[in-house]
Each structure stands twice: as C-alpha cells, then as structure tokens.
Amino acid sequence: MEKRLIARGLLAGAVGAVLAFVLARLLAEPVIGRAIDFEDARTEAAHAQGVHEHGVELFTRGVQGNAGLGFGVLVFGVAMGALFAVAFCVAYARTEGIGARGLSLRLAAGAFTVVYLVPFVKYPPNPPAVGQVDTIGSRTLWYLATVLASVALAIAAVWLGRQISARLGAWKAGLTAAAAYVVAMALIMLISPAIAETPAGFPADVLYEFRLVAVGTQLVLWATIGLVFSVLAGRLLGERAEAARAT
C-alpha cells in the first residue's frame, strides 16, 4: 500500500511541477529578463571604469528559461511529491477522525508553510542574475539550515500537541503547539545572520514582482500536490476500505 501511495505522490508532484513551470515561465521569466538587463548594465559600467568580471555562460537564456527551468521544477516537484506521500503514510497511520482527502489538504498547507513560506520570511529569493558571488554559498547554507530547522520544529510541535491534547483538549493543544513553533522559529531567525545580496540601485518593483511570483509558484505546486494526491489517495484507500468490509 505504501508503494502505491508513493507512486501517487510522484504523479501528484509531476502534475504540480508542470503547473508551476507554466506559471514560472509566463510570469517569472520576464522579471528575470529585467533583472539580467540591470546586471548587464552594471557590468558594462564596471568595464567602462576598468573593472573586468570574467564569466562564461554555459547555457543560453533560451535553454535556461525553457529546458533548464522545466527540468529543475520537475525534479523538485517529483521529489516533493514523494516526500509528501511518505509524510502522508506516517500521519495517516497515527491520525484518527480525518479522512485521506482532508489529511492530504492539511498536510499540503502545512508543508507549504513550513518548507517554504516560513524560511521565505528570513531569506526571500532573489532573481538568478542578482547577487554577490562571495555570499551565495553562505546564504544558501543558512537558507537550508532554516528550512531544516522549520521542518524539525514543526514535527516537534506536532508531537507536543499530541502529548498535551489529553490535558488541554485538541483545540488548545493545537494552539499551544503552534505558538511554540512560532516562538522557536522567531528566535532562530533573530540569531541567524542577515545576508543582503541585492545590489544598490536594483529596481524595487522587479524584486517585489519576482518574490511574489516565487511565492505563487510554490503555492501552485503544493496546492496541486495536495489536491491531486487527495483524490488519488482517497480513491485508493476508499477501495481498500470497501474491500475490507466485503471480506
């Protein structure tokens, strides 16, 4: 059964990746093009002042914006779909009173918030052409650390809620666990270093539009995974329940 659910998670992730790619291709690529124009102008100005930056473009913009973007989104979506299915299997075995469809939608909303939205608050993305070369590695490292911390604290919050639910009730226990997660993540964000990669003079509207599209792309991905998986898993588990009743 678990393998069949994971296969459905892969399918849900692939469908979500296709929709996310369409959104990114239509909305993000024009914004990235404007960011590249800014960087090109800045590079030309630096060359005019005698500063030379060496770089080799391995792939053309057409390849990056089509095949490269599509492949990257597909790999990410399929991987997230598989992990989503695994998390669903674990949660479904330990959850009572929630059907497969409801659990799938709640899990997708939680995954979007924990995996993407919360780390976004501390380290929002920049257009690919924008950023200081010297800080890309450290920024990526701290972003991944924030994602891992967010996921670990979310799991701990779920555990805490289950531990205190008998004493406080499900509603109060859920609020307490959520508050503990928020406080812990706020403390982590306060002690995490702020890494500013946006160059001086970069258009604020371009940066805002890119980050808005980035959030929208992730929202489409996770919403699609949750919806598609809820239908597929609901049918599978419903068939299993009917077969069990028949025997």
Salt bridges, closest charged atoms under 4 A:
GLU29 OE1 - ARG61 NH2 2.58
GLU39 OE1 - ARG42 NH2 3.18
GLU197 OE1 - ARG139 NE 3.52
ASP205 OD2 - ARG34 NH2 3.20
GLU209 OE1 - ARG34 NH1 2.91
